[in-house]
Amino acid sequence: MAQADFTRIASNIGALNALYSLRKTNSLLGTHQTRLATGRRINSAEEDPAGLSIATKMNARSEGLKVALDNIGDAKNMLSVAEAGLQKISDILVQMRTKAEQAASDTLGSAERAAIQSQLNAWAEEINSIVATTKWNGQTLLDGLTAFQGTVTFQVGADTSPDDIIQLTNSNFGAVTTTDLAIGNQSSSIANWTQTGGGQNEIANQTVAVNFSNLNELATGSYTLVATASKSGSTATVTLQLRDAANNVIYIDADGTNGGLVATQRSVEITQNATVDLGVGVKFDLVFANIADGESYTVTFNYIRGGTYNGNVMSASGARAAMDALDAAIDTVSARLRTIGAVSGRLSFREETLSVAHANTEAAFNRIMNADMAYEQVEVTKLSILQQTSLAMLSQANMMPQNILSLFR
């Protein structure tokens, strides 16, 4: 700061010095007042460029950790929904096994066993209902994670590395329908079918339609349908013969409705597209188009037996087999529950780790970015006093040149 020379009045150096000090004080006072008003130590980049850069990164990470913590909370809630469904299925399976064990004793008659069978069928159907209705955001959770393409990914970190995600896959969290538990099947279907001979449009497969009251339904397995076409004038006849995997003929009842299996083949006359029910749970579409006399076709397909429960407790031996199957189903559901428990445990550990990391990151951000309110108030008080003294000194400096007038008296 320049030294004031009061004998030279063309430039009032003392006043300029006082004005400079006042301006500096006003600037600093404004900065500290802004910090007190906003609670922020850095309100513009020029105040601390390096600090602002570091604080911005820390703030982004802090916000990312907060979102990760929210994600973990949502993930744990989602798993709780799945766990509740699995626990109820486990309870049902235990009750089913208890009933099967009752039926394993010859102290029960056929009427009692029939009542138990009906109850087991109903409970198996309820298991499938639980699978269908256990959902999160409209997506089913207990069907092998089909809606999630087999994998549920939880983002549990602020970054994008593999360590920042936890996955639940259908390899260790598969479906728990009665079909998947090997105690029943939900639907019947024809698949993997090939065709030889004739045109391509003459026999077409159709999803199997199962009559659940039909006691002659096929067992699950691989089958072959041999279809031979013949014509008499304008009338086309297709003769159907069903064979099992060992190429043995499956006897089909004459009209597809009675219990007696008496015929080795079915003959159907068609003058237009027709659906033929073989009476054993299998239904095919026959397409009337260019059917030539003597043409034959071979259709192979895999068949899944219909019904929600495939156990049979109408005999003691069947009941004991049902007990074994239900034991295996209980073990499967228990494994699913263990998987949920393990993933939930990981989420809890990660939640604790992220909570500490978030607190530490926020503390570092706070020290750089946020104002020390007590210190700022001390500075404001000091600068307020300096502002007043600077104004006083500026006033005095402006009056100093008048002292030169005494030399002219």
VEXFI-563556 format. One record per residue: y, z, x of N, C-alpha, C in turn; chain; residue number from 1. Coordinates in steps of 0.1 Angstrom, whole numbers. Atoms other than C-alpha are relative to their C-alpha. Layout:
# residues N
REC,ny,nz,nx,cay,caz,cax,cy,cz,cx,mol,seq
REC,Y,Z,X,Y,Z,X,Y,Z,X,A,NUM
...
# end
This chain:
# residues 409
REC,ny,nz,nx,cay,caz,cax,cy,cz,cx,mol,seq
REC,-12,0,9,0,0,0,12,0,9,A,1
REC,-12,2,-8,34,-10,14,9,13,-1,A,2
REC,-9,-12,-1,58,17,26,13,-3,-7,A,3
REC,-13,2,7,89,20,4,11,3,10,A,4
REC,-13,-1,-8,123,15,21,11,0,-10,A,5
REC,-10,-1,11,150,28,-2,14,-4,4,A,6
REC,-13,5,-4,178,14,19,1,-15,-3,A,7
REC,0,14,4,168,-21,8,-3,0,-15,A,8
REC,2,-1,15,173,-25,-29,-3,-14,-6,A,9
REC,3,13,6,167,-63,-34,-14,0,-5,A,10
REC,14,-2,5,130,-54,-37,-3,15,0,A,11
REC,3,-14,2,120,-21,-51,-14,3,3,A,12
REC,14,-1,-4,88,-15,-31,-6,13,-7,A,13
REC,6,-13,6,84,21,-44,-4,-2,-15,A,14
REC,3,2,15,86,9,-81,-12,-9,-1,A,15
REC,12,9,0,61,-19,-73,-12,7,3,A,16
REC,12,-9,-3,37,6,-58,-4,8,-12,A,17
REC,3,-8,12,40,28,-88,-5,-8,-11,A,18
REC,5,9,10,35,-2,-111,-14,-4,2,A,19
REC,14,4,-4,4,-13,-92,-9,12,-4,A,20
REC,9,-11,3,-10,22,-95,-2,2,-15,A,21
REC,1,-2,15,-2,24,-132,-9,-11,-6,A,22
REC,9,11,5,-19,-10,-138,-15,3,3,A,23
REC,14,-3,-4,-50,1,-119,-5,11,-8,A,24
REC,4,-12,8,-51,34,-137,-3,-5,-15,A,25
REC,2,5,14,-47,16,-171,-13,-8,-1,A,26
REC,13,8,0,-76,-8,-162,-12,9,0,A,27
REC,11,-9,-1,-99,20,-152,-1,8,-12,A,28
REC,0,-8,12,-89,41,-182,-6,-8,-11,A,29
REC,6,9,11,-97,11,-205,-15,-2,2,A,30
REC,15,1,-2,-131,7,-188,-7,12,-5,A,31
REC,7,-12,4,-141,43,-193,1,3,-14,A,32
REC,-1,-2,15,-128,44,-228,-9,-9,-7,A,33
REC,10,10,6,-149,13,-236,-14,6,1,A,34
REC,13,-6,-1,-179,31,-222,-3,11,-9,A,35
REC,1,-11,10,-172,61,-243,-2,-5,-14,A,36
REC,0,6,14,-168,39,-274,-14,-7,-2,A,37
REC,12,8,2,-200,18,-268,-12,8,4,A,38
REC,11,-7,-6,-222,43,-249,-7,-8,11,A,39
REC,6,9,-10,-229,15,-224,8,2,13,A,40
REC,-7,0,-13,-221,18,-187,4,-14,4,A,41
REC,-3,14,-3,-222,-20,-183,4,-7,-13,A,42
REC,-4,7,12,-201,-38,-210,3,-14,3,A,43
REC,-3,14,-4,-194,-70,-190,-7,-2,13,A,44
REC,8,3,-13,-213,-88,-162,8,4,12,A,45
REC,-8,-2,-12,-184,-83,-138,0,15,5,A,46
REC,0,-14,-4,-188,-45,-139,-12,3,10,A,47
REC,12,-2,-8,-223,-46,-123,-10,-12,-2,A,48
REC,9,12,2,-239,-81,-120,-15,3,3,A,49
REC,13,-3,-4,-270,-68,-102,-7,9,-10,A,50
REC,5,-9,9,-274,-39,-125,-3,-6,-14,A,51
REC,3,7,13,-271,-61,-156,-12,-8,1,A,52
REC,12,8,-1,-298,-84,-143,-12,8,-1,A,53
REC,12,-9,0,-322,-56,-137,-2,6,-14,A,54
REC,1,-6,13,-314,-39,-170,-5,-9,-10,A,55
REC,5,10,10,-319,-71,-189,-15,-2,0,A,56
REC,15,2,-2,-354,-75,-175,-7,13,-5,A,57
REC,7,-13,5,-362,-38,-182,1,1,-15,A,58
REC,-1,-1,15,-349,-41,-218,-10,-10,-6,A,59
REC,10,9,6,-371,-72,-224,-14,6,1,A,60
REC,13,-6,-2,-401,-53,-210,-1,12,-10,A,61
REC,0,-12,10,-392,-22,-231,-3,-5,-14,A,62
REC,2,5,13,-390,-43,-262,-14,-6,-2,A,63
REC,14,5,0,-423,-60,-253,-10,11,-2,A,64
REC,9,-11,1,-440,-27,-249,0,6,-14,A,65
REC,-1,-5,14,-427,-16,-283,-8,-8,-9,A,66
REC,8,9,8,-442,-47,-299,-15,2,2,A,67
REC,14,-2,-3,-475,-41,-281,-5,13,-7,A,68
REC,4,-13,6,-476,-5,-294,-1,-3,-15,A,69
REC,2,3,15,-470,-19,-330,-13,-8,-2,A,70
REC,13,8,1,-498,-44,-324,-12,9,0,A,71
REC,11,-9,-1,-521,-17,-314,-2,8,-13,A,72
REC,1,-7,13,-513,3,-345,-6,-9,-11,A,73
REC,6,9,9,-520,-28,-366,-15,-2,2,A,74
REC,14,2,-3,-552,-34,-348,-9,11,-4,A,75
REC,8,-12,4,-565,1,-353,-1,1,-15,A,76
REC,1,0,15,-556,-1,-390,-10,-11,-5,A,77
REC,9,10,4,-575,-34,-392,-15,4,2,A,78
REC,14,-5,-3,-606,-19,-375,-4,11,-9,A,79
REC,4,-11,9,-604,11,-398,-5,-6,-14,A,80
REC,5,7,12,-607,-13,-428,-14,-5,2,A,81
REC,13,5,-3,-637,-29,-412,-10,11,1,A,82
REC,9,-12,-2,-652,5,-403,-4,6,-14,A,83
REC,3,-6,13,-649,17,-439,-10,-8,-7,A,84
REC,10,8,7,-668,-13,-452,-13,1,6,A,85
REC,13,-2,-6,-695,-9,-426,-6,13,-3,A,86
REC,6,-14,3,-699,28,-433,-6,0,-14,A,87
REC,6,0,14,-704,21,-470,-13,-8,0,A,88
REC,12,8,-1,-729,-6,-462,-12,8,6,A,89
REC,10,-8,-6,-747,18,-439,-6,11,-10,A,90
REC,4,-10,10,-748,44,-467,-9,-6,-10,A,91
REC,9,7,10,-763,18,-491,-13,-3,6,A,92
REC,12,3,-6,-789,8,-466,-9,12,1,A,93
REC,8,-12,-1,-800,44,-461,-6,3,-14,A,94
REC,5,-3,14,-803,48,-499,-11,-10,-3,A,95
REC,10,10,2,-823,15,-500,-13,4,7,A,96
REC,12,-4,-7,-847,28,-474,-7,12,-7,A,97
REC,5,-11,7,-851,60,-493,-8,-4,-12,A,98
REC,7,5,12,-861,41,-524,-13,-8,4,A,99
REC,11,7,-5,-884,19,-504,-11,9,4,A,100
REC,10,-11,-4,-901,50,-490,-7,6,-12,A,101
REC,6,-5,12,-906,63,-525,-11,-10,-5,A,102
REC,9,10,5,-923,30,-534,-12,-2,8,A,103
REC,11,1,-9,-946,32,-504,-11,10,-4,A,104
REC,10,-10,4,-965,60,-521,-7,-5,-13,A,105
REC,8,5,11,-993,51,-545,1,10,-12,A,106
REC,-3,-9,11,-982,80,-567,8,-7,-11,A,107
REC,-8,7,9,-959,55,-583,-8,-12,-7,A,108
REC,7,11,7,-970,30,-609,9,-13,1,A,109
REC,-7,13,-1,-959,-6,-613,13,0,-7,A,110
REC,-12,-1,7,-932,3,-638,11,6,9,A,111
REC,-9,-7,-8,-916,27,-614,4,-9,12,A,112
REC,-3,9,-11,-919,2,-585,10,-11,-5,A,113
REC,-9,11,5,-903,-25,-607,14,5,-2,A,114
REC,-13,-6,1,-874,-1,-614,7,1,14,A,115
REC,-5,-1,-13,-870,5,-577,4,-14,5,A,116
REC,-2,14,-4,-872,-33,-570,14,-4,-6,A,117
REC,-12,4,6,-844,-39,-595,12,7,6,A,118
REC,-11,-7,-6,-823,-12,-579,3,-5,14,A,119
REC,-2,6,-14,-828,-26,-544,7,-13,-1,A,120
REC,-7,13,1,-818,-61,-556,15,2,-3,A,121
REC,-14,-2,3,-786,-47,-571,8,5,12,A,122
REC,-7,-6,-12,-777,-27,-540,2,-11,11,A,123
REC,-2,11,-10,-783,-57,-518,11,-9,-4,A,124
REC,-11,8,5,-760,-77,-540,14,7,3,A,125
REC,-12,-8,-2,-734,-49,-536,4,-1,15,A,126
REC,-3,2,-14,-737,-52,-498,8,-13,2,A,127
REC,-7,13,-2,-727,-89,-500,14,1,-6,A,128
REC,-13,-2,6,-699,-79,-523,10,7,9,A,129
REC,-8,-8,-9,-686,-54,-498,5,-9,12,A,130
REC,-4,9,-10,-687,-81,-471,11,-10,-4,A,131
REC,-10,10,5,-668,-105,-493,14,6,-2,A,132
REC,-13,-6,4,-641,-80,-502,7,8,11,A,133
REC,-6,-8,-11,-635,-62,-469,9,-10,8,A,134
REC,-9,10,-5,-604,-81,-458,12,6,7,A,135
REC,-13,-3,-6,-573,-79,-437,9,-12,-1,A,136
REC,-9,12,3,-544,-101,-447,-7,-12,-6,A,137
REC,7,10,7,-567,-120,-469,-12,-6,8,A,138
REC,10,5,-9,-592,-127,-440,-12,10,0,A,139
REC,12,-9,0,-628,-113,-443,-3,4,14,A,140
REC,2,-6,-13,-639,-91,-415,-15,2,4,A,141
REC,14,-3,-2,-676,-86,-419,-10,-11,-1,A,142
REC,8,12,2,-689,-121,-422,-1,-8,14,A,143
REC,0,7,-13,-690,-129,-384,13,-5,4,A,144
REC,-14,4,-4,-652,-133,-382,2,-15,-2,A,145
REC,-1,14,3,-655,-167,-397,14,-5,-1,A,146
REC,-13,4,2,-619,-168,-407,8,0,13,A,147
REC,-7,-1,-13,-609,-160,-371,-7,-9,10,A,148
REC,8,9,-8,-632,-188,-357,-8,8,10,A,149
REC,9,-8,-7,-654,-160,-344,6,10,10,A,150
REC,-6,-8,-10,-629,-142,-322,13,6,-6,A,151
REC,-13,-6,4,-601,-117,-331,6,5,13,A,152
REC,-7,-4,-12,-576,-113,-303,12,9,-3,A,153
REC,-11,-9,2,-553,-83,-301,9,0,12,A,154
REC,-10,0,-11,-522,-86,-280,5,14,2,A,155
REC,-3,-14,-2,-519,-51,-265,8,2,13,A,156
REC,-8,-2,-11,-496,-57,-236,13,-8,-1,A,157
REC,-13,7,0,-461,-70,-228,-1,-14,7,A,158
REC,2,13,-8,-475,-99,-206,-10,-9,-6,A,159
REC,10,10,5,-498,-129,-211,-13,0,8,A,160
REC,12,0,-8,-525,-120,-186,-12,4,-8,A,161
REC,12,-4,7,-562,-115,-197,0,15,-2,A,162
REC,1,-14,2,-557,-78,-192,9,6,-11,A,163
REC,-9,-4,10,-530,-77,-219,-6,-4,-14,A,164
REC,7,2,13,-555,-87,-247,-13,7,0,A,165
REC,13,-5,3,-585,-71,-262,-6,-8,-11,A,166
REC,6,9,9,-610,-93,-281,-12,7,-7,A,167
REC,11,-4,7,-635,-86,-308,-7,-13,-4,A,168
REC,7,12,2,-661,-114,-310,-12,1,-9,A,169
REC,11,-1,8,-689,-123,-333,-13,2,8,A,170
REC,12,-2,-8,-714,-120,-304,-4,15,0,A,171
REC,3,-14,1,-711,-82,-307,5,6,-13,A,172
REC,-5,-4,13,-696,-80,-342,-3,-11,-10,A,173
REC,5,10,9,-717,-104,-362,1,4,-14,A,174
REC,0,-2,14,-720,-107,-399,-10,10,-5,A,175
REC,9,-10,5,-737,-80,-420,-3,-3,-15,A,176
REC,5,3,14,-746,-99,-452,-15,3,0,A,177
REC,14,-2,0,-781,-94,-464,-8,-10,7,A,178
REC,6,10,-8,-790,-127,-448,0,3,14,A,179
REC,-1,-4,-15,-777,-116,-414,-7,12,3,A,180
REC,8,-12,-2,-794,-83,-418,-15,-2,-1,A,181
REC,14,4,1,-827,-101,-424,-7,7,-12,A,182
REC,6,-6,12,-832,-84,-458,2,-8,-12,A,183
REC,-2,8,12,-822,-112,-480,8,-13,4,A,184
REC,-7,12,-2,-805,-146,-484,10,-2,-11,A,185
REC,-10,2,10,-773,-155,-502,-1,-13,-7,A,186
REC,0,14,6,-779,-192,-508,-12,-8,5,A,187
REC,11,9,-4,-804,-220,-505,7,-13,4,A,188
REC,-7,12,-5,-796,-252,-486,-10,-10,6,A,189
REC,7,11,-6,-810,-285,-474,8,-5,12,A,190
REC,-8,5,-11,-800,-296,-439,-10,-7,9,A,191
REC,8,7,-10,-812,-316,-409,-9,-11,-6,A,192
REC,10,9,6,-826,-344,-430,1,-14,5,A,193
REC,1,13,-5,-837,-377,-418,-7,-9,-11,A,194
REC,6,9,10,-848,-408,-437,-5,-12,7,A,195
REC,7,12,-6,-872,-436,-428,-4,-9,-12,A,196
REC,4,10,10,-879,-468,-447,10,-3,-11,A,197
REC,-9,4,12,-859,-487,-474,15,1,4,A,198
REC,-14,0,-2,-822,-488,-478,5,14,2,A,199
REC,-6,-13,-3,-798,-460,-469,5,8,-13,A,200
REC,-6,-7,12,-786,-452,-505,-10,3,-10,A,201
REC,10,-2,11,-819,-448,-523,-4,14,-3,A,202
REC,3,-14,2,-825,-411,-518,11,8,7,A,203
REC,-11,-8,-7,-796,-387,-511,-3,15,-3,A,204
REC,3,-14,1,-799,-350,-505,12,7,-8,A,205
REC,-10,-8,7,-780,-324,-526,-3,14,3,A,206
REC,2,-15,-2,-774,-287,-521,-10,5,-9,A,207
REC,11,-6,8,-804,-268,-533,5,8,-11,A,208
REC,-3,-9,11,-800,-253,-567,-12,8,-3,A,209
REC,12,-9,2,-822,-222,-571,1,6,-13,A,210
REC,1,-8,12,-833,-208,-604,-6,13,4,A,211
REC,4,-13,-5,-835,-171,-596,-11,6,-8,A,212
REC,11,-5,9,-859,-165,-625,-13,-7,3,A,213
REC,12,8,-3,-883,-190,-610,-8,8,10,A,214
REC,9,-8,-9,-912,-170,-594,-7,-9,10,A,215
REC,7,10,-9,-924,-202,-577,9,-6,11,A,216
REC,-9,5,-10,-895,-206,-553,-7,0,14,A,217
REC,6,2,-14,-904,-218,-518,4,12,9,A,218
REC,-3,-10,-10,-905,-194,-489,10,-7,10,A,219
REC,-9,6,-11,-879,-199,-461,-8,-8,10,A,220
REC,8,7,-10,-891,-226,-437,4,-14,0,A,221
REC,-2,14,-2,-892,-263,-428,-10,-8,-9,A,222
REC,8,7,10,-905,-288,-454,3,-15,2,A,223
REC,-2,14,0,-910,-325,-458,-2,-5,-15,A,224
REC,2,6,13,-905,-345,-490,-3,-15,2,A,225
REC,4,14,-1,-924,-378,-492,3,-7,-13,A,226
REC,-4,7,13,-909,-402,-518,-5,-14,1,A,227
REC,5,14,1,-927,-435,-527,5,-7,-12,A,228
REC,-6,7,11,-910,-460,-549,-9,-12,-4,A,229
REC,8,11,6,-928,-485,-572,7,-5,-12,A,230
REC,-7,6,11,-917,-509,-599,-11,-6,-9,A,231
REC,8,7,10,-932,-521,-631,10,-7,-10,A,232
REC,-10,7,8,-910,-547,-646,14,5,5,A,233
REC,-13,-6,-4,-875,-532,-647,0,15,2,A,234
REC,1,-15,-1,-887,-496,-646,-4,4,14,A,235
REC,3,-5,-13,-886,-479,-612,-6,14,-1,A,236
REC,7,-13,0,-909,-449,-605,0,5,14,A,237
REC,0,-7,-13,-904,-425,-576,-10,11,-1,A,238
REC,10,-10,-1,-934,-404,-567,3,9,11,A,239
REC,-4,-10,-10,-926,-372,-549,-11,9,4,A,240
REC,11,-9,-5,-949,-351,-527,7,9,10,A,241
REC,-7,-10,-9,-937,-319,-510,-11,6,10,A,242
REC,10,-5,-10,-954,-307,-477,7,11,8,A,243
REC,-6,-11,-8,-949,-276,-456,0,-5,15,A,244
REC,-1,4,-14,-944,-275,-418,-13,-4,6,A,245
REC,14,4,-5,-982,-278,-413,-5,-12,-7,A,246
REC,3,12,8,-982,-309,-435,-9,2,-11,A,247
REC,8,-3,11,-1001,-292,-462,9,-3,-13,A,248
REC,-7,3,12,-992,-303,-497,3,13,-8,A,249
REC,-4,-12,8,-972,-278,-517,-2,-4,-15,A,250
REC,4,4,14,-986,-279,-553,12,3,-9,A,251
REC,-12,-1,9,-958,-285,-578,-5,0,-15,A,252
REC,5,0,14,-963,-275,-614,5,-12,-8,A,253
REC,-2,13,7,-963,-304,-639,14,-2,-5,A,254
REC,-13,2,6,-930,-298,-656,11,8,7,A,255
REC,-10,-7,-7,-912,-276,-631,5,13,-7,A,256
REC,-4,-12,7,-910,-246,-655,-11,10,-1,A,257
REC,11,-10,2,-944,-230,-658,-4,6,14,A,258
REC,4,-6,-12,-960,-207,-633,-12,-6,6,A,259
REC,12,6,-6,-992,-227,-629,3,-12,8,A,260
REC,-2,11,-9,-991,-250,-599,-12,-9,-1,A,261
REC,12,8,2,-1014,-278,-609,0,-14,6,A,262
REC,-1,13,-5,-1001,-311,-596,3,-1,14,A,263
REC,-4,2,-14,-999,-324,-561,12,-9,2,A,264
REC,-11,9,-2,-971,-348,-568,7,-1,-14,A,265
REC,-7,2,12,-944,-356,-593,4,-15,-1,A,266
REC,-4,13,2,-936,-390,-607,12,0,-10,A,267
REC,-12,0,8,-901,-397,-621,5,-14,-2,A,268
REC,-5,13,3,-890,-428,-638,15,0,-1,A,269
REC,-15,0,1,-853,-436,-633,5,-14,-2,A,270
REC,-7,13,2,-832,-464,-646,15,2,3,A,271
REC,-13,-2,-5,-800,-448,-633,-1,12,10,A,272
REC,0,-11,-9,-790,-421,-608,-5,13,-7,A,273
REC,6,-11,7,-810,-390,-616,-2,12,10,A,274
REC,3,-12,-7,-815,-354,-604,-14,5,-3,A,275
REC,13,-4,2,-850,-342,-599,-2,14,5,A,276
REC,3,-14,-4,-859,-305,-599,-15,2,3,A,277
REC,14,-2,-3,-892,-298,-581,-6,12,-6,A,278
REC,6,-12,6,-895,-265,-598,-3,11,9,A,279
REC,3,-10,-10,-898,-245,-566,13,4,7,A,280
REC,-13,-3,-6,-861,-240,-559,7,-12,7,A,281
REC,-5,11,-7,-856,-275,-545,4,-11,-11,A,282
REC,-5,11,9,-835,-302,-563,6,-11,9,A,283
REC,-5,11,-7,-828,-337,-551,7,-10,-9,A,284
REC,-6,12,7,-806,-366,-561,-7,-12,3,A,285
REC,6,13,-2,-823,-399,-565,10,-11,-4,A,286
REC,-10,10,3,-800,-429,-564,-7,-13,-3,A,287
REC,7,13,4,-811,-460,-583,8,-11,6,A,288
REC,-7,11,-6,-801,-488,-560,-10,-7,9,A,289
REC,8,8,-9,-823,-515,-545,-13,7,3,A,290
REC,12,-7,-2,-855,-495,-549,-11,-11,-1,A,291
REC,11,10,0,-883,-519,-538,-14,5,-2,A,292
REC,14,-4,2,-919,-517,-548,-7,3,13,A,293
REC,7,-3,-12,-939,-499,-522,8,7,11,A,294
REC,-8,-6,-10,-910,-485,-503,-3,15,0,A,295
REC,2,-15,0,-915,-449,-491,10,6,10,A,296
REC,-10,-7,-8,-892,-423,-476,-5,13,4,A,297
REC,3,-14,-5,-896,-391,-456,13,7,2,A,298
REC,-12,-9,-1,-870,-364,-460,-5,13,5,A,299
REC,3,-13,-5,-873,-334,-438,12,9,-1,A,300
REC,-11,-9,3,-852,-303,-445,-4,14,3,A,301
REC,2,-15,-2,-848,-266,-437,4,6,-13,A,302
REC,-2,-6,12,-850,-244,-467,2,15,2,A,303
REC,-2,-14,0,-835,-209,-471,-2,6,-14,A,304
REC,3,-6,13,-849,-188,-498,12,6,-7,A,305
REC,-11,-6,8,-825,-178,-526,-2,15,-3,A,306
REC,1,-14,4,-817,-143,-537,7,9,10,A,307
REC,-7,-9,-9,-798,-114,-522,-9,10,7,A,308
REC,9,-9,-7,-828,-93,-513,-14,-6,0,A,309
REC,14,7,-1,-862,-106,-500,-11,10,2,A,310
REC,10,-10,-1,-880,-73,-498,-8,1,-13,A,311
REC,8,-1,12,-909,-67,-522,-7,14,0,A,312
REC,6,-13,0,-918,-31,-531,-10,2,-11,A,313
REC,9,-1,11,-942,-39,-558,-14,5,4,A,314
REC,12,-6,-5,-970,-27,-535,4,10,11,A,315
REC,-3,-10,-10,-973,2,-510,2,-7,13,A,316
REC,-2,7,-13,-977,-22,-481,13,-8,1,A,317
REC,-13,7,0,-947,-43,-492,11,10,2,A,318
REC,-11,-10,-1,-926,-11,-495,1,4,15,A,319
REC,0,-4,-14,-936,-1,-459,7,-11,8,A,320
REC,-6,11,-7,-926,-36,-447,15,0,-3,A,321
REC,-14,-1,3,-893,-31,-465,7,11,7,A,322
REC,-5,-11,-8,-888,2,-448,3,-4,14,A,323
REC,-2,5,-14,-892,-15,-414,12,-9,1,A,324
REC,-11,10,0,-868,-43,-423,14,8,-2,A,325
REC,-12,-8,2,-842,-17,-436,4,8,12,A,326
REC,-3,-7,-12,-845,3,-405,7,-9,10,A,327
REC,-6,10,-10,-837,-28,-384,14,-3,-5,A,328
REC,-14,3,5,-807,-35,-408,9,12,3,A,329
REC,-8,-12,-2,-795,1,-404,4,0,15,A,330
REC,-3,0,-14,-797,-3,-366,11,-11,3,A,331
REC,-10,11,-2,-777,-36,-368,14,5,-4,A,332
REC,-13,-5,5,-749,-20,-389,5,11,10,A,333
REC,-4,-10,-9,-749,10,-365,6,-6,13,A,334
REC,-5,7,-12,-744,-14,-336,14,-5,-3,A,335
REC,-14,5,3,-714,-29,-354,10,11,0,A,336
REC,-9,-12,0,-700,6,-359,3,4,14,A,337
REC,-2,-4,-15,-705,13,-322,11,-9,6,A,338
REC,-9,9,-5,-686,-18,-314,14,3,-4,A,339
REC,-13,-4,5,-657,-8,-336,5,12,7,A,340
REC,-4,-12,-6,-657,26,-321,4,-2,15,A,341
REC,-4,3,-14,-656,12,-285,13,-6,1,A,342
REC,-12,8,0,-628,-12,-293,12,10,-4,A,343
REC,-11,-9,5,-608,15,-312,3,10,12,A,344
REC,-2,-8,-11,-613,38,-282,9,-6,11,A,345
REC,-8,7,-9,-599,12,-259,14,-1,-4,A,346
REC,-13,1,6,-570,7,-282,8,13,1,A,347
REC,-6,-14,-1,-563,45,-282,5,2,15,A,348
REC,-4,-2,-14,-563,46,-244,12,-9,4,A,349
REC,-11,10,-3,-541,15,-242,13,5,-6,A,350
REC,-12,-5,7,-517,31,-267,6,11,8,A,351
REC,-6,-11,-8,-513,62,-245,6,-5,12,A,352
REC,-5,6,-12,-508,41,-214,14,-7,-3,A,353
REC,-12,8,3,-482,19,-231,12,10,-4,A,354
REC,-10,-9,4,-464,49,-246,7,6,13,A,355
REC,-6,-5,-12,-459,64,-211,9,-11,7,A,356
REC,-7,11,-6,-449,30,-197,13,-3,-7,A,357
REC,-12,3,8,-424,24,-225,11,11,3,A,358
REC,-10,-11,-3,-408,59,-219,6,-2,14,A,359
REC,-5,1,-13,-405,53,-182,9,-12,1,A,360
REC,-8,12,-1,-391,18,-186,13,2,-7,A,361
REC,-12,-3,8,-366,30,-212,9,9,8,A,362
REC,-8,-9,-8,-355,58,-188,7,-8,11,A,363
REC,-6,8,-11,-349,33,-160,11,-8,-6,A,364
REC,-10,8,6,-330,10,-183,12,9,-4,A,365
REC,-11,-9,4,-310,40,-196,9,4,11,A,366
REC,-8,-5,-11,-299,51,-162,9,-11,5,A,367
REC,-8,11,-5,-287,16,-153,11,-4,-10,A,368
REC,-8,7,10,-272,4,-186,8,9,-8,A,369
REC,-7,-9,9,-261,34,-205,9,9,7,A,370
REC,-10,-9,-6,-231,56,-199,-3,14,0,A,371
REC,1,-15,-1,-231,92,-187,12,5,-8,A,372
REC,-11,-3,8,-209,104,-215,9,12,5,A,373
REC,-8,-11,-6,-199,137,-198,8,-5,12,A,374
REC,-8,5,-12,-189,119,-166,11,-9,-5,A,375
REC,-11,9,4,-170,92,-185,12,8,-6,A,376
REC,-11,-8,6,-151,119,-204,9,7,11,A,377
REC,-8,-6,-11,-141,136,-171,9,-11,6,A,378
REC,-8,11,-5,-129,102,-158,12,-3,-9,A,379
REC,-11,3,9,-109,96,-189,11,10,1,A,380
REC,-10,-11,-1,-92,130,-186,8,-2,13,A,381
REC,-7,1,-12,-84,124,-150,10,-12,0,A,382
REC,-8,12,1,-71,89,-156,12,1,-9,A,383
REC,-11,-2,9,-50,100,-185,11,7,7,A,384
REC,-10,-7,-8,-32,124,-162,6,-9,10,A,385
REC,-6,9,-10,-28,98,-135,9,-10,-7,A,386
REC,-9,10,7,-14,74,-161,14,6,-3,A,387
REC,-13,-7,2,13,100,-170,8,1,12,A,388
REC,-7,-2,-13,21,107,-134,5,-14,5,A,389
REC,-4,13,-5,22,70,-126,13,-5,-8,A,390
REC,-12,4,7,47,64,-154,12,8,4,A,391
REC,-11,-8,-4,68,93,-142,5,-5,14,A,392
REC,-4,5,-13,68,80,-106,6,-14,-1,A,393
REC,-6,13,2,76,45,-118,15,2,-5,A,394
REC,-14,-3,5,106,59,-137,9,5,12,A,395
REC,-8,-5,-12,117,78,-105,3,-11,10,A,396
REC,-2,11,-10,112,47,-83,11,-9,-5,A,397
REC,-10,9,5,134,26,-106,14,6,2,A,398
REC,-13,-6,-1,162,52,-102,4,2,15,A,399
REC,-3,-2,-14,159,55,-64,11,-9,6,A,400
REC,-10,9,-5,181,24,-56,14,5,-3,A,401
REC,-13,-5,4,210,41,-74,6,10,10,A,402
REC,-5,-9,-11,212,66,-45,9,-7,10,A,403
REC,-8,8,-10,227,38,-23,15,0,-4,A,404
REC,-14,1,5,259,39,-45,8,11,6,A,405
REC,-8,-11,-5,268,72,-29,6,-4,14,A,406
REC,-6,5,-13,275,53,4,13,-7,-2,A,407
REC,-13,7,3,304,35,-14,10,9,-6,A,408
REC,-10,-9,5,323,65,-25,10,4,11,A,409
# end
